[in-house]
Amino acid sequence: MSFDAKHFLKTVSESPGVYRMLDSDGNVLYVGKAKRLKARLASYFRGALNTKTQALVARIHDVQVTITRSETEALLLEQTLIKELRPPYNILLRDDKSYPYVFVSDRHPYPALEFKRVRHKRNDGQYLGPYPSSNAVRESLALMQKIFRIRNCEDTVFAHRNRPCLQYQINRCSAPCVDYIDKQEYQRDLEHAVMCLEGKSEQVTGQLMTAMETASRNLQFEEAARLRDQVQQLRRLQERQIMDTGSGDADIFALVERPGGLGISVLTVRQGRMLGARHHNPENGLDLPASELLGEFVSQFYLGQRRDLPQEVITSHSLPDSEILQGAFSEQAGKHVRLTHQVRGHRAQWLQLARTNAEQSLATQLANRTQLSKRFEALRDALGMQATPTRLECFDISHSHGEATVASCVVFDQDGPVKSDYRRFNIEGVAAGDDYAAMRQALIRRFKRLKQGEGKCPDILLVDGGKGQLNMAREVFEELDVSHIRLVGVAKGTTRKPGLETLFLETVDNSLSLEGSSSALHLVQHIRDEAHRFAITGHRQRRDKARRTSTLQDIPGVGPKRRRELLRFFGGLQGVRHASREELARVPGISVSLATSIHQALHG
């Protein structure tokens, strides 16, 4: 079966990451990185391609992606995978056993940060690295030059300057060549740059913030502003480096569930650097709780296998018998192995990235055209229909205690969600909390247009809510004389647990209960959950818009006296808008609960 690029691209993330192109035997053909995965992968399947790329695309049977937090992380992971997998369509450089370093000389009063590729380090200065590629070194040098204004000229050029060069003019150098900066201050900037390259940017940030406060107290505002800019740039650098901490060996397991499937991603981190992610989609065990299923997977992944156990195994769920598993892992590895699901800092970021990859992989797997076709056929058989349905619509209602009621209509065909046909209906003129009246208004607006020849007719209409909503839909169809559309009501079970839903076909007297593993039920759950998500999103947007435009007069509990106190305390309405909950609660006559209500009304 040929690779369906158009269908695959619907599910690809816009995030940065690495992609692996595989042939029909599962062999990796090509490894690449992208700042935006969707755009990069789409470029392979449209427009004019050179001969080599055409040959590559013709052999693609599958594409696997790993999401990263930045393009820099994608670059590092790409180089690791190329060296490990040696794909035939990548440029494979010979290993000459020389590695790129950042070099700081100890024989110059104003040392530069230099790029050096050496086989053996010497005693002529400090070598930082090695780095995985020359691009990584040059990018790091450019960043340090931008933040700390470290010179990058040759020593011979430095010795013969009598005025600043262009680098000083664009604020990329402090011009030590003409004594615009003293040796002590330059050394301090150089030390900060070296500490950042060693992964100690948090310590540098603390030192710069202390210096900034001191400069501000001494009324040295230009110096304080320069230090503030350095702190801000370092904060951005720390966000980019969150996956490259320089230390830590861990495997991270994340499990995600959706109607009809589950996915497990295993993220591998060694010496603080992500080496890649593997995705698994177990076909059995759907009836097990997530913690038990993940526990079985993790134990089978290591025990009895020839896999190197890391110092730490991090999981997205608390595993049963975790102490026993930890002991078994430690015994097999011959060292202490920590098993945990409660993590903070950069380890929490690793776990979140593993979840993101698991969600992406599962979304791609569930959107597979073959699987969707099987689900539509299963739904046809479950409902006893002659022909396989080609278009499903599902309606749902969302509000907060009757406020900002919104109805959603989502559409699925045999390729999955048809988002261009999604619609939202802002419900007006019905009693607060009357879901039946809200459903009636949305259905009348939708199907009145259909009777007028606008839009496409669905084969099946699903309404979330069970008997009452099904009866309302039946009344609307009779009123508008709508026929040839199969009506299905979806009622949650008594525990509201997925897999226990009851379907009502056409009337409340004709019910159908499907097995939790039924493909037909998975399709119904999928479209029902999507309608629920789309309705909630629309409701929140409408509610927050109304609250952001609120004035003090519109807030319950805020009368003339309290309005006057608020305006006096903060000096006007803008001051009230910028105040936190805690600051609002300090106003005389404003309680903590009322402060919360005011803050929510003004900010959503």
N, C-alpha and C positions, 0 to 999 in steps of 0.2 A: 504494500500500500504506500503510495507517494505521500510526502509530507504536506499537510494542509497548512500552508503558511498564513493564509488570511485568518483562519480560525484560531491558530496559535497566537497570533499577535494581539487578539482581543484580550488575552489574559495576562500579557506581559506587563511587568511593572515599569513605571517611569523612573525608578530609582537607579543610582549607579550600581554597577556590578560586573560580574564575569559570566560569559556564556561559553558552553561547550557544545560543539556540533558533532553529532554521532551518526555513523552509518547504520545499515540494517543489521549488522552483527554486534552493535553496541560499542564499536571502536571509536575513539575520539579522533575526529578529522581535524578540528581546528579549535583553538582556545583564543578568545578575545576579551577585551574589556570595553566598557562603555560608561560615559557619564550619564546617559539616559538609555537604558536597555531597549526600550520599545522603539525609539527612533533609530538606534544603531542596527537592530535586527531587521527592522522594516527595510532598511537600505539594501539588504541582500536580495530582496524579492521584488524590487521595482527599479525601473530605469535601466540604462545601459551598463553592463558589467564587462570586465575584461575576461579573457579566456580562462585564466586560472580560477577566478571567482565563479564563473559559470560552471566549471567542472566540479568545484566544491559544492555549489548549491544543488547540482544534479544528484549528488550522492547523499544529501542530508535526509536522514530518516527521523531524527528527533533532535531537539535542542533543549539542553538543561541550563538553568540559570542559577547563579548564587548572588544574592543581593548583599551589597556592602554599604557602609555609611558615607563613603566619599570616593572620588575618583582615584585618590592616592592609594587607598586600601585596595581598590580594584586592580591597580597597577601591580602592587606587591603580590597579590594573590595570582594574577595572570602569570607573572614570571615564575612563581613557585610551581604552578601547574604545568607550564611549558617544559620546565626542566624535568619534572617528574614523568609526564605523559609522552613527551616528544611527539606531538601530533604532526602528521606528514605535510599539512598545509601551512604550518608555522615556520618562520625563519628560525633555524636552530643554530645558535652560535657555539663554536667549539669552546670548551672550557680550558683556557690557558693558565688556569690556577693563579691568576692575578685578580685582585678584588678592588673595587673602588672604595676609597676612604675620604673623609674630610681631614685635612692636615693643618695643624697649628704649629708654626715654628717657635722654638724657644731661643732663637739666635737673632731676633729682630726686636727693636723697642716697640714697634707697632705691627704685630703679626697680622697677617691676613688669614682668612679661611680659604684653604686651597683644595681643589680636587686633585687627588692622587690615586693612581692605580699601581699597586706594588705587590710583589710576591711575598716579601718579608718586611715587617716593620723594623725601622731603625731607631736609634737613640737620639734623633735630631729634633724631636718635638713630640707632640701629642697626636695620635691617630684615632679618629672616631669612626667606628664601623666594625666590620665591613657592611656595605649597603648591598641590597639585592640587584641594583642596576645603576648605571651611570645617570639615568634620568632622575632616579630618586635622590642622588647626591646633588645634582644641579638644582633640583627643585628646593631642597633643603637650604642650599647656599643662598639662593635668591631670596628665600623667605627671611633668613637671618640678616641678610644685607638690608632688606626692606625695613625690618623691625629695629635692628640695633645699629645700622649704618656702619657696618664693618667694611673696611676697604677690600677691594678685590683686584687691585692692580699688581703688576709684577714689581719685584723689588727694584729693578733697574729703572722703571718708570717712576716709582716712588722717590728715588734718590735725586731725580733731576727735575722735579716739579718746582715751580716758583709761584704758581697760582692754582686755585682749585679747578678741578676738571668738571665735566658735565655731570658726573655722578653726584657731586656735591650740590649742583644746581637743582637736581631733581630729588634731593633729600634722600639719597641712597648711600651717602658717605659723609663722615664728619670731618673730612679734610685734615687728617693728621699730618699729611705731607707738608703743609704750610703752617702747622702749629695752631690750627683753629680749635683744637681740643688738646687738653694736657694728657700726659701719659697715664696718670692715675685714673682719670675718667674713662679713657679709651680701654684700659685694662678691665675696668668694671663692666663696660659694655661687652667686651670679648668674653669675659667669664660668664655673663648671663647667656650669651649665644651658645657657648659650649655646654652649659647646664641644660639648655633647651634641647640641644642635639643628643644629650645623654638621657633625655626623658624626664628632666627635673623642672619642667616648665611651671608647675604649681608653686615650687619654691621661689622661682624667679618672679612670678606674679605677686606673691606676698611681699617680696623685697621692694618691687616697684611701687606697690600701693603704699607702703610705708614712706618711701621717698616722695611720692606724690603728695601725701598729706603734709609732710614736713615742708615741702616747697610752697604749698598753699598757705601754711601758717606764716611762712616768712615772706609772703606777698610776692613770691617768684612765680607769677601766674603762667608765663610762657613755658617755663620748665615743667610746671605742674601739668599743663596741657599736653606737652610732649610725652610725659610719662603716662598720662591717661591714654593717649593713642597707642602706646606700646602695650599697655594692659589689655586694651580692647582687641588688638591684633593677636596677642597671646591667647586670649579667650577663644578666638576663632580657631587658632592653631590647636588648642586642646580639644575642641570639638572634633577636628579632623583626625587627631591622633588617638581617639578613644579606643580604637581596636588594635593599637600597636603600642602596648604598654612597656615592652621590653622584658617583661617577666611574667611567669605564670604558664603552667601546662595544664590544660583542661580539655575535656570533651563535654559538650553541652547538648542535651537532648531536649527537644521541644515537641510536644504533641498538640495538634489542633484537630478539632472535630467539626464537621459540617454534615447536614443531612445527606446520607448516602456514602459517606466516606470519612476517612481520617488519614492524617499525614504525620510522619515523624521525620524531623530533620536533625542530623547530627553534625554539629559544628566542631571543627578541630582547631585548637589553639595551642601552639608550642612556642615557648620563649616569648609569650605575650603577643604573638603575631598569628593572625588567622591564616590557616593553610587550606581551607576549603570546607565545603558542606556536602553531605550526602543525604538524599531524600528517599524515604521508604513509604510505601502505601500498603500496609497490611490489608489483606482481603477478608480475614476472619477476625473474630474477637470483638465485633461491633457491639455485642451485648455486655461486654465487660466494662466496669467503670474505668475512666481514663487512667487513674493512678495504678490500678492493677495491670492494665494492658501495657502501660509504659514500663512498669516493673518487670514484667515478663520479657519485654523487648530488650531492656538494658541487660538483664542477666544472660539472655541468649547471645547478646552482642559480644560479651566478653568471656563468660565462663566456658571453658573447653575450647576456646578459639586461640589462635596464635596472634593475638593482638597485644600491642604494648599498652599497658594501662598508664594513664597520666597521673599526676599528683592529685587531681580533683575531677570528680564527675558531677556535673550540675544538671539537674532535671527541672522541667517546668511544673511538675506535680510532686507532692510528697509521696514517696513510694512505700508500700507496705513491706514490712520486714527489712527496713533500710539498714538497721544495725547488722543484721545477718549478712546482707549483700556487701556492706562495707568490709566486714571481716573476711568474706570470701575473696573480694577483690585484693585486699591487702596481702592475703596469704599467697594468691596466685602471682602477684607482682613482686613479692619479696620486699615490699616497702609499704609505708602507710599511705593508703588511698582514701581521700575524704569524699564522701557522698553527701550532697546537700541540695536543697531546693530553695534555701533562703540566702540570697546574695545581695550585695550592695555595690555601689560604685561601678567600675568598669566591668566587673563580672555580671552585674545586672544588665549592662548594655550588651554583653555577649548573649545572655539569655534572650533578651528582647530581639536581637538580630536573628537568633535561631528560630524564634516564633515567626518572625516576618518571612523567613525563607520557607518554613513549613506551610504557612498560609498561601504563599505564592505557588509552591509546588502542588498543593492540594487543589487550588483554584484551577490550575492548568489541567490537572488530571480529571477533575469533575467536568470541565468544559470540553473534554474530548468528544468529538462528534459521534464516534461509534457508541460511546456510553450513553450519550443523550438520546440517540436513536433507539437504543434498547429500552430506555426509560419511557419514552413515548409509546413504544409498542406494548410495554408492560401496563401502562395506564389504559391503553385501548382495551386490553384483555380484561383488566380489573373492572372497567366500567361497562363491559359487554358491547362495545361499539363495533360497527362494521368496518370502518376505515380508521386508520391511524390519525389522530388529531395533528394538525400542523401549527395551530396557534392557540395559546392559553392566555387568559387574562385573570388577574387576581386583584381584588379590592380589599383595602383595610382602612381603619379609622384610627387617628391618633389625636389626643388632646391631654391637657393637664387640668383636671377638675372642670372640664368644659371650656377652658380657655384656649383660643387659637386652634379650633378644630380643623384638621386637614384630612382629606381622604386621598388615598393613593391608588393608582392603577398601574400595575407592572405587566409586561408582556414577555412571554417566552415562545420561541419557535424551536425547531429541531437543531438550531445552531446555538441555543442558549438564550440569555437575556437580550431583548431587542430594546436597548435603552433609548433609542430615538423615538420610540412609541410610548415611553413612560409618560404619565400625566399625573398632576396633582390638582385637587379641587379644594379651594378655600371655602369652607362651609359657613354660610351666613343665615340668620333668621330662624334657627332652630333652638330649642331649649338646651341649656348647658348640660352636657353629659348624655344627651339623647342620641346614642349611637345608631339606633334604628332610623331615626329621621335623617341623620347625617348620611347614612348609607343610601337612603332613598334619594336624597338630593343629588348625590354623586352619580348614582346609576341613571337617574333621569337625564342629567346633563350629558352623560356619556352616550347613552343609547338613543336619545332624541337626535343627536348629531348623526348617529349611524343610520337612523331611519331617513334622514335627509341626504344620505349618500356620502357623508363625510367619514373617512376612516375605514379600517378593515374589520370584518366580522370575525370574532373568535369562534373556535369550535367548542371550547369549554370555558365557562366562567366560574371561577372559584371565589367564594366569599369567606373571609376569616371571621368566625364567630358562632358557627353552628346553626341551630334550628331557627332562632329568631332572625338572623340576618338572611338565611335562606328563604324564609317566608316573605321577607321584605323584597328580596330580589324577584321572587315569583310574582308578587303583586305588581311590581314595576313592569315586568315583561308582559303581563296580561293587560296592563293599562296602555302600554305602547304597542301592543300587538307584535311582540318580538318572538320569533320562533326559530327553530333549527339551531339553538344554542343549548348545550348540555349544562345544567346548573348543578354545582357541587358545593355543599357547605362543609367547612373544615372546623371540627370542634376538638379542642384539646381534651385530653383525659383528665381524670380527677386529680392526678398529681401534677398535671401540666408538663409531664416529662415527654420529650420527643420519642416517637415510636408507639405512643399509646393513643394517637388521634383516631377519631371516628369520622368517617365521611358520610354525608347525607346526600343521596342522589335524587335530584328533582324535588322530592317531598321529604318531610321529616319522618315519615313512616318507613322509608326505604334507606336503611343504614348499612354501612359496609366498614368492617374493621380489617385492616391488612397487617401482615406480619411486619415486625420492626425491620427486617432485612429486605422487605419488598422494594424493588426498583421503582414501582409506581408510587409508593408512599414517599420514597426519597425525592422524587420529582415534585410531588405536592408540597413536601416540607421546604424544598428549595425555593419554590416560587412564593410560598406563604411567608417565609422568613425575609425574602427580598422585598415583598410588599410592606411588611412590617418595618423594615429598615428605611425604606423610601418614605413611608408615612411619618415616622418619627423625625427623620431629618427635616422634612418640610414643616412639621409642627414646630420644631425648635427654632428654625429660621424665622418663621412667622412670629412666634412668641418673643424671641429676642429682639426682632426689629421693633415690635410694639413697645417693648420695655426700654430700648435704647432711646426712643423718642418721647419717653414719659417725662413729665415735669413733676415738680413736687406736689402740685394740686391733684395729680392723678393717683397718688399713693395713699392707700387706706391707712388711717391712723395718723396722718400728718395734717393737722389742722393749721389755722392761721398762726397760732402762737408758736407751734413747733417749727413752722416754716420760717418765721421771723428769727427764732433762735439759731436755726441752721445757717441762714444767710449771714447773720451777724457773726457767728463763730468762725465761718470760713471766708467771709468777705465777699460772698456772691455765689451764684449758681455754679460757675466753673469750679470754684473751690470745693463745693459739695460733690461735684461729679468726680473730682480727682481724689477724694478722701477714701481711705480704707474703711473696712467695717469697724476696726478698733477705734479709729479716729472719730467716726460717726457716733459711736457709743459714748464718747466723752462729752458730747453736747448735753447740757442740762435738759432733762425731760425725754431723752432718747434712750430707751432700753437696748439691751444687746439684740433681742429678737427684732425690734423695730429697726435697728441699725442694719441688720441683715436684710430685712424687707426693702429698705431704702436702697441699699447697695445693689440688690438684685433688680429692682425696678429701673435703676439708672444704667446698669451695665449688662443686664441679661444673665 
